[in-house]
Amino acid sequence: MVRAIVGANWGDEGKGKITDMLAKESDIIVRYQGGSNAGHTIINNYGKFALHLLPSGVFYNHTTSIIGNGVALNIPFLVKEVGDLVSKGVPRPQVLVSDRAQILMPYHILFDQYEEERLGKQSFGSTKSGIAPFYSDKYAKIGFQVSELFDEEALKEKVVRVCETKNILLEHLYHKPLISPDELLATLLEYREMVEPFVCDVSKYLHDAIKEGKSILLEGQLGSLKDTDHGIYPMVTSSSTLAAYGAIGAGIPPYEIKNITTVVKAYSSAVGAGAFVSEIFGEEADELRRRGGDGGEFGATTGRPRRMGWFDAVASRYGCRIQGATEVALTVLDVLGYLDELPVCIGYEIDGEITKDFPTTSKLNKAKPVYTTLPGWKCEIRGITKYEELPENCRKYIEFIEKELETPITMVSNGPGRDEIIYRK
């Protein structure tokens, strides 16, 4: 069976923990989109880790971790990430890389930095990891596929063509040093040596695994509101963050995805620019940021302070719908135990009218939050393992959110640890 684990919001919902937890009962975990531009923080028996490219199931001996064809593959980063795990006592994971994955090049990172510099105040708040230039090249058909590394003559010709295109931009738009074709070829040949032990026909591997009845997890990066098409465009990522893309990014039939576990945060947070209707500021935001996450709300990749907000039912319901959620995992609920009252955004006021539907960006930028307030529970809930033992106001908060999401909440995370989870029937 294939199960997708995806985010409903702006990312940072806690997908890493849920994937790490569910991987215990799985055979294969697949990253199917994005790159090393975002991180999944995981706390388990080996310690605390921020994974960026590897799937979050790498901590089990029985699992195979796969980098699918939809991923922006930073080869040195992948090799380093595997080495870092092993150096911290984690058994060397079995990792496979799709021969159809495309390679994130050093110049992609440079172009990302140059463009953010050029845009100045109009910049997109990029992590400057090279993701947008990578996907631009992929769809312009001037990217390098892993399989191309093994045809050296064709690779030499393509390197020259790519450098011609890139150097025009470097010289006339950015006024930066040019790329040497010889140096670029040497880099690609180094990458070939690094990645060769991992390369696999992943689509065929997964086809056979499905026939054998293996349990497969598809792990998404970021969340619904950062999707290229359905997110807060243009302040989005450059790949599809939806479960539907899991079929494409892994190379499997869409009908094989039977369960879509959508991870929803019990409050809101976001990294980067873009509309954020329920955002809060000042001391109120600082306190939630300090208490939030597993050690404060800061980006796992960039370390940037996350923007904070109250739970947004409009955005979260939309996020679940666009993912096709079959169930919800509600995370970081334990963080909210300090509050007397819990504001929940249940609608948007736009040009004097109230809507419960998530709009496109031009309208979203004008939206003002419409709040209702629920009573807090004013106590620590970590350590509770049964839903019935949660404080009444805590249960009411969960059930209110469930009604707003129109999707069953089957898991409630009440701490950052792997086993700090409450299952609901």
C-alpha positions as CSV (number, residue, x, y, z in Angstrom):
1,M,0.0,0.0,0.0
2,V,1.1,3.5,-0.8
3,R,0.6,6.3,1.8
4,A,1.4,10.0,1.3
5,I,2.4,12.3,4.1
6,V,2.0,15.9,3.2
7,G,1.6,19.4,4.8
8,A,-1.6,21.4,4.8
9,N,-0.1,24.8,5.4
10,W,3.1,26.8,4.7
11,G,5.4,23.9,5.7
12,D,7.0,23.2,9.1
13,E,4.0,21.2,10.2
14,G,5.9,18.3,11.7
15,K,5.9,15.9,8.7
16,G,9.3,14.6,9.6
17,K,8.1,13.3,13.0
18,I,5.0,11.7,11.5
19,T,7.1,10.0,8.7
20,D,9.7,8.8,11.1
21,M,7.0,7.4,13.3
22,L,5.0,5.6,10.5
23,A,8.2,4.4,8.9
24,K,8.5,1.8,11.7
25,E,5.7,-0.2,9.9
26,S,6.9,0.6,6.4
27,D,9.3,-0.9,3.9
28,I,10.1,2.1,1.6
29,I,10.1,5.8,2.1
30,V,10.3,8.1,-0.9
31,R,11.1,11.8,-1.2
32,Y,9.3,12.9,-4.4
33,Q,9.8,16.7,-4.8
34,G,11.7,19.7,-3.6
35,G,15.3,19.7,-2.6
36,S,17.5,20.6,0.4
37,N,15.8,23.9,0.8
38,A,13.6,22.8,3.7
39,G,14.3,20.6,6.6
40,H,12.4,18.0,8.7
41,T,13.4,17.9,12.3
42,I,13.3,14.5,14.0
43,I,13.9,13.5,17.6
44,N,14.4,9.8,18.3
45,N,16.7,7.3,20.1
46,Y,19.7,8.5,18.1
47,G,19.3,12.1,19.0
48,K,18.0,15.2,17.3
49,F,18.4,15.6,13.5
50,A,17.4,18.1,10.8
51,L,17.1,16.1,7.5
52,H,17.0,18.1,4.3
53,L,17.3,15.7,1.4
54,L,17.1,12.2,2.9
55,P,13.6,10.8,3.6
56,S,12.6,10.8,7.3
57,G,12.6,7.0,7.5
58,V,16.4,6.6,7.3
59,F,16.7,5.6,11.0
60,Y,15.3,2.1,10.6
61,N,17.4,-0.9,9.5
62,H,14.6,-2.5,7.6
63,T,13.7,0.5,5.3
64,T,14.9,1.6,1.9
65,S,15.1,5.4,1.4
66,I,14.5,6.7,-2.1
67,I,15.2,10.0,-3.8
68,G,12.6,10.1,-6.6
69,N,12.8,11.7,-10.0
70,G,10.9,14.8,-8.9
71,V,13.6,15.8,-6.4
72,A,16.2,18.6,-6.9
73,L,19.2,16.3,-6.3
74,N,22.2,18.1,-4.6
75,I,24.7,15.2,-4.9
76,P,27.4,16.5,-2.5
77,F,24.7,17.4,0.0
78,L,23.2,13.9,-0.2
79,V,26.6,12.2,0.4
80,K,27.4,14.5,3.3
81,E,24.0,14.0,4.9
82,V,24.5,10.2,4.8
83,G,28.0,10.6,6.2
84,D,26.7,12.8,9.0
85,L,24.1,10.3,10.1
86,V,26.7,7.5,10.2
87,S,29.1,9.7,12.2
88,K,26.4,10.1,14.8
89,G,25.8,6.4,15.3
90,V,23.0,5.8,12.9
91,P,23.4,2.6,10.9
92,R,24.2,3.4,7.2
93,P,20.9,3.7,5.5
94,Q,20.0,1.9,2.3
95,V,19.5,4.8,-0.2
96,L,18.5,4.6,-3.8
97,V,18.5,7.6,-6.3
98,S,16.3,7.6,-9.4
99,D,18.3,7.6,-12.6
100,R,15.8,10.1,-13.9
101,A,16.3,12.6,-11.1
102,Q,17.9,15.9,-12.1
103,I,21.0,17.4,-10.5
104,L,21.1,20.7,-8.6
105,M,24.3,22.4,-9.8
106,P,26.5,24.9,-7.9
107,Y,25.5,27.6,-10.4
108,H,21.8,27.1,-9.5
109,I,22.7,28.3,-5.9
110,L,24.6,31.2,-7.3
111,F,21.8,32.3,-9.6
112,D,19.3,32.0,-6.8
113,Q,21.5,34.4,-4.7
114,Y,22.1,36.8,-7.6
115,E,18.4,37.0,-8.4
116,E,17.4,37.7,-4.8
117,E,20.1,40.5,-4.7
118,R,18.8,41.9,-8.0
119,L,15.2,42.0,-6.8
120,G,16.0,43.7,-3.5
121,K,12.9,44.6,-1.6
122,Q,10.8,42.6,-4.2
123,S,12.6,39.4,-3.5
124,F,10.7,36.1,-2.8
125,G,12.4,35.3,0.5
126,S,14.2,32.4,-1.1
127,T,16.3,30.0,1.0
128,K,18.9,30.6,-1.7
129,S,19.3,26.9,-2.2
130,G,19.1,27.0,-5.9
131,I,15.6,25.5,-6.2
132,A,13.9,28.0,-8.5
133,P,16.8,28.1,-11.0
134,F,17.0,24.3,-10.9
135,Y,13.3,23.8,-11.8
136,S,13.6,26.6,-14.4
137,D,16.4,24.6,-16.1
138,K,14.5,21.3,-15.8
139,Y,11.5,22.6,-17.7
140,A,13.6,24.6,-20.1
141,K,15.3,21.2,-20.9
142,I,18.8,22.4,-20.0
143,G,19.1,20.5,-16.8
144,F,21.3,17.5,-16.2
145,Q,19.6,14.1,-15.5
146,V,21.5,11.6,-13.4
147,S,21.5,9.1,-16.4
148,E,23.3,11.7,-18.5
149,L,26.4,11.4,-16.3
150,F,27.1,8.0,-17.8
151,D,27.4,9.2,-21.4
152,E,30.5,11.3,-21.3
153,E,30.7,12.3,-24.9
154,A,27.1,13.6,-24.9
155,L,27.7,15.2,-21.6
156,K,30.7,17.2,-22.9
157,E,28.6,18.6,-25.8
158,K,25.7,19.6,-23.4
159,V,28.1,21.3,-21.0
160,V,29.2,23.7,-23.7
161,R,25.6,24.5,-24.7
162,V,24.6,25.1,-21.1
163,C,27.5,27.4,-20.4
164,E,26.8,29.5,-23.4
165,T,23.2,30.2,-22.1
166,K,24.3,30.8,-18.5
167,N,27.2,33.0,-19.3
168,I,25.1,35.4,-21.2
169,L,23.0,36.0,-18.1
170,L,26.1,36.1,-15.9
171,E,27.8,38.7,-18.0
172,H,25.0,41.0,-19.0
173,L,22.3,40.7,-16.3
174,Y,24.2,39.9,-13.1
175,H,27.7,41.1,-14.0
176,K,29.3,38.0,-12.2
177,P,32.1,35.6,-13.1
178,L,31.5,33.2,-16.0
179,I,31.2,29.5,-15.8
180,S,34.1,27.5,-17.3
181,P,32.9,24.5,-19.4
182,D,36.0,22.5,-18.4
183,E,35.4,23.1,-14.7
184,L,31.7,22.3,-15.0
185,L,32.5,19.0,-16.8
186,A,35.0,18.1,-14.1
187,T,32.4,18.8,-11.4
188,L,29.8,16.6,-13.2
189,L,32.3,13.7,-13.4
190,E,33.0,14.0,-9.7
191,Y,29.3,13.9,-9.1
192,R,29.1,10.7,-11.2
193,E,31.6,8.9,-8.9
194,M,29.6,10.1,-5.8
195,V,26.2,9.1,-6.9
196,E,26.9,5.9,-8.9
197,P,26.5,3.5,-5.9
198,F,23.0,4.8,-5.3
199,V,21.6,4.9,-8.9
200,C,18.6,2.8,-9.6
201,D,15.6,2.6,-11.9
202,V,13.3,3.7,-9.1
203,S,10.1,3.5,-11.0
204,K,10.7,-0.2,-11.8
205,Y,11.8,-0.8,-8.2
206,L,8.6,0.7,-6.9
207,H,6.5,-1.2,-9.4
208,D,7.9,-4.5,-8.2
209,A,7.6,-3.5,-4.6
210,I,3.9,-2.6,-5.0
211,K,3.3,-6.0,-6.7
212,E,5.0,-7.7,-3.7
213,G,2.7,-5.9,-1.3
214,K,5.4,-3.7,0.2
215,S,4.3,-0.7,2.4
216,I,5.5,2.6,0.8
217,L,5.5,6.1,2.3
218,L,5.7,9.2,0.0
219,E,7.1,12.1,2.0
220,G,6.3,15.6,0.8
221,Q,8.2,18.8,1.4
222,L,6.6,22.1,2.5
223,G,2.8,22.3,2.4
224,S,-0.3,23.1,0.3
225,L,0.1,26.9,0.5
226,K,3.6,26.7,-1.0
227,D,2.4,24.7,-4.1
228,T,3.4,26.3,-7.4
229,D,-0.2,26.2,-8.7
230,H,-2.4,26.1,-5.7
231,G,-0.4,28.1,-3.2
232,I,0.0,31.8,-2.4
233,Y,1.6,32.4,-5.9
234,P,4.2,33.9,-6.5
235,M,5.5,33.5,-3.0
236,V,5.6,29.7,-3.4
237,T,8.2,27.0,-4.0
238,S,9.1,25.8,-7.5
239,S,7.6,22.3,-7.3
240,S,4.3,20.8,-6.5
241,T,3.9,20.1,-2.8
242,L,0.7,18.0,-3.3
243,A,0.2,14.3,-2.7
244,A,-1.1,14.0,-6.3
245,Y,2.4,14.9,-7.5
246,G,3.8,12.0,-5.5
247,A,2.8,9.7,-8.3
248,I,4.8,11.7,-10.8
249,G,7.7,12.4,-8.6
250,A,8.1,8.8,-7.6
251,G,7.1,7.2,-10.9
252,I,4.1,5.2,-9.8
253,P,0.4,5.1,-10.9
254,P,-1.8,7.7,-9.1
255,Y,-4.4,5.1,-8.2
256,E,-1.8,3.3,-5.9
257,I,-2.0,6.2,-3.4
258,K,-4.6,4.8,-1.0
259,N,-4.1,7.1,2.1
260,I,-3.2,10.8,2.3
261,T,-2.1,11.7,5.8
262,T,-2.1,15.5,5.9
263,V,-0.2,17.1,8.8
264,V,-1.8,20.2,10.3
265,K,-0.2,22.5,13.0
266,A,-2.3,23.4,16.0
267,Y,-1.3,27.0,15.4
268,S,0.3,28.7,12.3
269,S,3.8,29.4,11.3
270,A,5.6,30.3,8.1
271,V,9.0,31.1,6.7
272,G,9.5,33.5,3.9
273,A,7.4,36.2,2.3
274,G,3.7,36.0,1.3
275,A,0.2,36.5,2.6
276,F,-0.4,35.2,6.1
277,V,-3.8,36.3,7.3
278,S,-3.7,35.1,10.9
279,E,-0.2,36.4,11.6
280,I,0.6,37.9,15.0
281,F,3.4,40.2,16.0
282,G,5.3,41.7,18.9
283,E,5.5,40.0,22.3
284,E,2.5,37.7,21.6
285,A,4.4,36.3,18.6
286,D,7.7,36.1,20.4
287,E,6.3,34.0,23.2
288,L,4.6,31.5,20.8
289,R,7.8,31.4,18.8
290,R,9.9,30.7,21.8
291,R,7.6,28.0,23.1
292,G,6.9,26.5,19.7
293,G,8.2,23.6,17.7
294,D,10.8,21.3,19.4
295,G,13.0,24.1,20.6
296,G,11.6,27.3,19.2
297,E,10.1,28.2,15.9
298,F,13.2,28.6,13.6
299,G,13.7,27.3,10.1
300,A,15.4,23.9,10.1
301,T,17.5,24.9,7.1
302,T,18.0,28.6,7.4
303,G,17.6,29.2,11.1
304,R,15.4,32.1,10.3
305,P,12.7,33.0,12.9
306,R,9.4,31.7,11.7
307,R,6.4,34.1,11.3
308,M,3.8,33.2,13.9
309,G,0.0,33.1,13.8
310,W,-3.1,31.6,15.3
311,F,-4.8,28.6,13.8
312,D,-6.2,29.4,10.4
313,A,-9.2,27.2,9.7
314,V,-9.8,28.7,6.2
315,A,-6.2,28.0,5.0
316,S,-6.0,24.6,6.7
317,R,-9.4,23.4,5.3
318,Y,-8.3,24.5,1.9
319,G,-4.9,22.8,2.4
320,C,-6.6,19.5,3.4
321,R,-9.0,19.7,0.4
322,I,-6.3,20.4,-2.2
323,Q,-4.2,17.5,-0.8
324,G,-7.2,15.1,-0.9
325,A,-6.6,14.4,2.8
326,T,-8.1,11.1,4.1
327,E,-6.9,11.8,7.6
328,V,-5.2,14.5,9.6
329,A,-2.3,14.4,12.1
330,L,-2.5,17.4,14.4
331,T,0.9,18.5,15.7
332,V,2.5,20.7,18.4
333,L,-0.7,20.8,20.4
334,D,1.3,20.7,23.7
335,V,2.8,24.1,22.9
336,L,-0.6,25.9,23.5
337,G,-1.0,24.9,27.2
338,Y,0.2,28.3,28.5
339,L,-2.7,30.2,26.9
340,D,-5.9,31.4,28.8
341,E,-7.8,31.7,25.4
342,L,-7.2,30.3,22.0
343,P,-8.1,32.5,19.0
344,V,-9.0,30.6,15.8
345,C,-9.4,32.3,12.5
346,I,-12.7,31.0,11.0
347,G,-13.2,33.4,8.1
348,Y,-11.7,36.2,6.1
349,E,-13.1,39.6,5.6
350,I,-12.4,40.9,2.1
351,D,-13.8,44.2,0.9
352,G,-16.5,44.1,3.6
353,E,-17.6,40.6,2.9
354,I,-16.8,37.5,4.9
355,T,-15.8,34.3,3.2
356,K,-14.8,30.8,4.5
357,D,-13.1,29.9,1.1
358,F,-9.4,30.4,0.6
359,P,-9.0,33.0,-2.3
360,T,-6.3,33.7,-4.8
361,T,-3.4,35.9,-3.8
362,S,-4.7,39.3,-5.0
363,K,-7.8,38.9,-2.7
364,L,-5.7,37.2,0.0
365,N,-3.5,40.2,0.3
366,K,-6.6,42.2,1.3
367,A,-8.0,39.7,3.7
368,K,-8.5,40.4,7.4
369,P,-9.0,37.5,9.9
370,V,-12.3,36.8,11.5
371,Y,-11.7,35.1,14.9
372,T,-13.6,33.1,17.4
373,T,-12.1,32.3,20.8
374,L,-12.0,29.0,22.6
375,P,-11.0,28.5,26.3
376,G,-7.5,27.2,27.0
377,W,-6.6,24.2,29.2
378,K,-3.8,25.8,31.1
379,C,-1.7,22.7,31.8
380,E,1.0,20.4,30.4
381,I,-0.3,17.6,28.2
382,R,3.0,15.9,27.3
383,G,3.0,12.3,28.6
384,I,-0.7,11.7,28.0
385,T,-1.2,8.7,25.8
386,K,-5.0,8.4,25.7
387,Y,-7.3,10.9,24.1
388,E,-9.9,10.6,26.9
389,E,-7.2,11.7,29.4
390,L,-6.7,15.1,27.7
391,P,-8.3,18.1,29.5
392,E,-11.8,18.8,28.3
393,N,-11.0,22.2,26.8
394,C,-8.1,20.5,24.9
395,R,-10.5,17.9,23.4
396,K,-12.9,20.7,22.5
397,Y,-10.2,22.5,20.7
398,I,-9.3,19.4,18.7
399,E,-12.9,18.6,17.9
400,F,-13.6,22.2,16.8
401,I,-10.6,22.1,14.4
402,E,-11.8,18.7,13.1
403,K,-15.2,20.1,12.3
404,E,-13.6,23.1,10.5
405,L,-11.3,20.9,8.5
406,E,-14.1,18.5,7.5
407,T,-11.5,15.7,7.8
408,P,-11.0,13.2,10.7
409,I,-8.1,13.9,13.0
410,T,-6.7,10.4,13.7
411,M,-3.4,11.4,15.4
412,V,-2.6,14.1,17.9
413,S,1.1,14.9,18.6
414,N,1.7,16.2,22.1
415,G,5.5,16.4,22.1
416,P,8.4,16.3,19.7
417,G,9.5,12.7,20.5
418,R,8.8,9.8,18.2
419,D,6.4,8.1,20.7
420,E,4.6,11.3,21.9
421,I,1.5,10.6,19.9
422,I,-2.2,10.0,20.7
423,Y,-4.3,7.9,18.3
424,R,-8.0,8.6,17.9
425,K,-10.5,6.2,16.5
